[in-house]
């Protein structure tokens, strides 16, 4: 972090934020937990300006309380649009192989895509 110019009390605060994010990731069965962007205010505090989490489908049953608290139906995926042909193809590849080789395939506008490969549990 020193290469980024982060040290001292800033490093301590950022370490707490990163540790909390990792705890949330593990506790709720998430596949993604991100803060982007994270801003530093003039008074030295850090604030999350935006964040995103994705939950494993398999974790939804054990996380019904948090889904209810967030007013999310357990069956709801919160995808703002129907899947694209590229995403459907990824789902089909994933379904055809018990290992889930395609991972989570998400297509963005333009020439950008995101493939999140599954990671073995430790």
Short mmCIF file of the C-alpha atoms (twelve columns), coordinates in Angstrom:
data_MODEL
# 
_entry.id   MODEL 
# 
loop_
_atom_site.group_PDB 
_atom_site.id 
_atom_site.type_symbol 
_atom_site.label_atom_id 
_atom_site.label_alt_id 
_atom_site.label_comp_id 
_atom_site.label_asym_id 
_atom_site.label_seq_id 
_atom_site.Cartn_x 
_atom_site.Cartn_y 
_atom_site.Cartn_z 
_atom_site.pdbx_PDB_model_num 
ATOM 1   C CA . UNK A 1   0.000   0.000   0.000   1 
ATOM 2   C CA . UNK A 2   2.961   2.296   0.517   1 
ATOM 3   C CA . UNK A 3   3.452   2.372   -3.272  1 
ATOM 4   C CA . UNK A 4   -0.007  3.939   -3.477  1 
ATOM 5   C CA . UNK A 5   0.886   6.546   -0.884  1 
ATOM 6   C CA . UNK A 6   -1.317  4.958   1.776   1 
ATOM 7   C CA . UNK A 7   0.137   4.649   5.257   1 
ATOM 8   C CA . UNK A 8   -0.494  5.452   8.887   1 
ATOM 9   C CA . UNK A 9   -4.062  6.069   10.010  1 
ATOM 10  C CA . UNK A 10  -5.367  5.892   6.419   1 
ATOM 11  C CA . UNK A 11  -3.923  2.394   6.112   1 
ATOM 12  C CA . UNK A 12  -5.505  1.402   9.434   1 
ATOM 13  C CA . UNK A 13  -8.940  2.653   8.312   1 
ATOM 14  C CA . UNK A 14  -8.675  0.996   4.890   1 
ATOM 15  C CA . UNK A 15  -7.563  -2.276  6.487   1 
ATOM 16  C CA . UNK A 16  -10.712 -2.238  8.659   1 
ATOM 17  C CA . UNK A 17  -12.885 -1.607  5.588   1 
ATOM 18  C CA . UNK A 18  -11.205 -4.415  3.610   1 
ATOM 19  C CA . UNK A 19  -11.486 -6.823  6.550   1 
ATOM 20  C CA . UNK A 20  -15.187 -5.992  6.978   1 
ATOM 21  C CA . UNK A 21  -15.800 -6.510  3.278   1 
ATOM 22  C CA . UNK A 22  -14.043 -9.904  3.420   1 
ATOM 23  C CA . UNK A 23  -16.129 -10.903 6.452   1 
ATOM 24  C CA . UNK A 24  -19.336 -9.961  4.660   1 
ATOM 25  C CA . UNK A 25  -18.193 -11.885 1.570   1 
ATOM 26  C CA . UNK A 26  -17.602 -15.074 3.557   1 
ATOM 27  C CA . UNK A 27  -20.558 -14.736 5.954   1 
ATOM 28  C CA . UNK A 28  -23.254 -14.332 3.321   1 
ATOM 29  C CA . UNK A 29  -22.076 -16.766 0.641   1 
ATOM 30  C CA . UNK A 30  -21.203 -14.061 -1.861  1 
ATOM 31  C CA . UNK A 31  -19.438 -14.459 -5.175  1 
ATOM 32  C CA . UNK A 32  -18.703 -10.728 -5.365  1 
ATOM 33  C CA . UNK A 33  -18.382 -7.914  -2.828  1 
ATOM 34  C CA . UNK A 34  -16.971 -4.677  -4.125  1 
ATOM 35  C CA . UNK A 35  -16.755 -1.033  -3.218  1 
ATOM 36  C CA . UNK A 36  -16.230 1.147   -6.247  1 
ATOM 37  C CA . UNK A 37  -15.551 3.960   -5.765  1 
ATOM 38  C CA . UNK A 38  -14.306 4.433   -2.228  1 
ATOM 39  C CA . UNK A 39  -13.688 8.108   -1.460  1 
ATOM 40  C CA . UNK A 40  -11.578 9.884   1.115   1 
ATOM 41  C CA . UNK A 41  -13.259 12.982  2.511   1 
ATOM 42  C CA . UNK A 42  -11.427 16.168  3.447   1 
ATOM 43  C CA . UNK A 43  -11.738 15.248  7.140   1 
ATOM 44  C CA . UNK A 44  -9.929  11.937  6.477   1 
ATOM 45  C CA . UNK A 45  -12.947 9.645   6.626   1 
ATOM 46  C CA . UNK A 46  -13.486 7.063   3.907   1 
ATOM 47  C CA . UNK A 47  -16.967 6.539   2.461   1 
ATOM 48  C CA . UNK A 48  -18.354 3.980   0.070   1 
ATOM 49  C CA . UNK A 49  -19.930 5.858   -2.843  1 
ATOM 50  C CA . UNK A 50  -21.167 2.701   -4.547  1 
ATOM 51  C CA . UNK A 51  -20.951 -0.992  -3.933  1 
ATOM 52  C CA . UNK A 52  -22.161 -4.258  -5.355  1 
ATOM 53  C CA . UNK A 53  -22.649 -7.787  -4.050  1 
ATOM 54  C CA . UNK A 54  -23.672 -10.999 -5.767  1 
ATOM 55  C CA . UNK A 55  -24.862 -13.992 -3.777  1 
ATOM 56  C CA . UNK A 56  -24.291 -17.632 -4.652  1 
ATOM 57  C CA . UNK A 57  -27.546 -19.252 -5.718  1 
ATOM 58  C CA . UNK A 58  -26.800 -22.008 -3.199  1 
ATOM 59  C CA . UNK A 59  -26.565 -19.456 -0.355  1 
ATOM 60  C CA . UNK A 60  -30.056 -18.046 -0.851  1 
ATOM 61  C CA . UNK A 61  -31.748 -20.662 1.353   1 
ATOM 62  C CA . UNK A 62  -29.437 -20.000 4.291   1 
ATOM 63  C CA . UNK A 63  -29.677 -16.215 3.830   1 
ATOM 64  C CA . UNK A 64  -33.465 -15.816 3.734   1 
ATOM 65  C CA . UNK A 65  -33.440 -13.403 6.689   1 
ATOM 66  C CA . UNK A 66  -31.119 -10.894 5.005   1 
ATOM 67  C CA . UNK A 67  -33.019 -11.203 1.707   1 
ATOM 68  C CA . UNK A 68  -36.270 -10.529 3.574   1 
ATOM 69  C CA . UNK A 69  -34.700 -7.538  5.362   1 
ATOM 70  C CA . UNK A 70  -33.623 -6.127  1.990   1 
ATOM 71  C CA . UNK A 71  -37.111 -6.877  0.599   1 
ATOM 72  C CA . UNK A 72  -35.694 -9.231  -2.027  1 
ATOM 73  C CA . UNK A 73  -37.787 -12.242 -2.943  1 
ATOM 74  C CA . UNK A 74  -35.557 -15.337 -2.612  1 
ATOM 75  C CA . UNK A 75  -36.369 -16.281 -6.220  1 
ATOM 76  C CA . UNK A 76  -35.480 -12.812 -7.544  1 
ATOM 77  C CA . UNK A 77  -32.108 -12.482 -9.261  1 
ATOM 78  C CA . UNK A 78  -32.195 -8.684  -9.563  1 
ATOM 79  C CA . UNK A 79  -31.063 -8.755  -13.156 1 
ATOM 80  C CA . UNK A 80  -32.317 -5.511  -14.677 1 
ATOM 81  C CA . UNK A 81  -32.752 -7.031  -18.145 1 
ATOM 82  C CA . UNK A 82  -33.318 -10.397 -19.781 1 
ATOM 83  C CA . UNK A 83  -30.150 -12.458 -20.343 1 
ATOM 84  C CA . UNK A 84  -28.311 -11.875 -23.621 1 
ATOM 85  C CA . UNK A 85  -27.631 -14.721 -26.077 1 
ATOM 86  C CA . UNK A 86  -24.001 -14.701 -24.862 1 
ATOM 87  C CA . UNK A 87  -25.135 -15.110 -21.231 1 
ATOM 88  C CA . UNK A 88  -27.618 -17.839 -22.178 1 
ATOM 89  C CA . UNK A 89  -24.837 -19.682 -23.996 1 
ATOM 90  C CA . UNK A 90  -22.660 -19.425 -20.880 1 
ATOM 91  C CA . UNK A 91  -25.492 -20.812 -18.734 1 
ATOM 92  C CA . UNK A 92  -25.922 -23.716 -21.162 1 
ATOM 93  C CA . UNK A 93  -22.204 -24.504 -21.089 1 
ATOM 94  C CA . UNK A 94  -22.295 -24.361 -17.292 1 
ATOM 95  C CA . UNK A 95  -25.366 -26.633 -17.086 1 
ATOM 96  C CA . UNK A 96  -23.780 -29.206 -19.403 1 
ATOM 97  C CA . UNK A 97  -20.793 -29.756 -17.102 1 
ATOM 98  C CA . UNK A 98  -21.200 -30.486 -13.388 1 
ATOM 99  C CA . UNK A 99  -18.023 -28.511 -12.648 1 
ATOM 100 C CA . UNK A 100 -19.631 -25.229 -13.721 1 
ATOM 101 C CA . UNK A 101 -16.855 -24.524 -16.196 1 
ATOM 102 C CA . UNK A 102 -18.342 -21.327 -17.642 1 
ATOM 103 C CA . UNK A 103 -18.709 -19.600 -14.288 1 
ATOM 104 C CA . UNK A 104 -20.921 -16.530 -14.120 1 
ATOM 105 C CA . UNK A 105 -20.996 -14.896 -17.556 1 
ATOM 106 C CA . UNK A 106 -22.155 -11.268 -17.698 1 
ATOM 107 C CA . UNK A 107 -22.202 -9.203  -20.876 1 
ATOM 108 C CA . UNK A 108 -21.942 -5.425  -20.875 1 
ATOM 109 C CA . UNK A 109 -22.749 -2.864  -23.564 1 
ATOM 110 C CA . UNK A 110 -20.064 -2.437  -26.207 1 
ATOM 111 C CA . UNK A 111 -17.089 -4.750  -26.492 1 
ATOM 112 C CA . UNK A 112 -16.780 -5.548  -22.823 1 
ATOM 113 C CA . UNK A 113 -17.723 -8.690  -20.925 1 
ATOM 114 C CA . UNK A 114 -17.094 -10.186 -17.520 1 
ATOM 115 C CA . UNK A 115 -16.499 -13.848 -16.834 1 
ATOM 116 C CA . UNK A 116 -16.346 -14.778 -13.153 1 
ATOM 117 C CA . UNK A 117 -14.838 -18.244 -12.859 1 
ATOM 118 C CA . UNK A 118 -15.798 -20.371 -9.891  1 
ATOM 119 C CA . UNK A 119 -13.159 -20.715 -7.195  1 
ATOM 120 C CA . UNK A 120 -12.789 -23.910 -5.188  1 
ATOM 121 C CA . UNK A 121 -13.687 -23.551 -1.503  1 
ATOM 122 C CA . UNK A 122 -10.783 -23.756 0.929   1 
# 
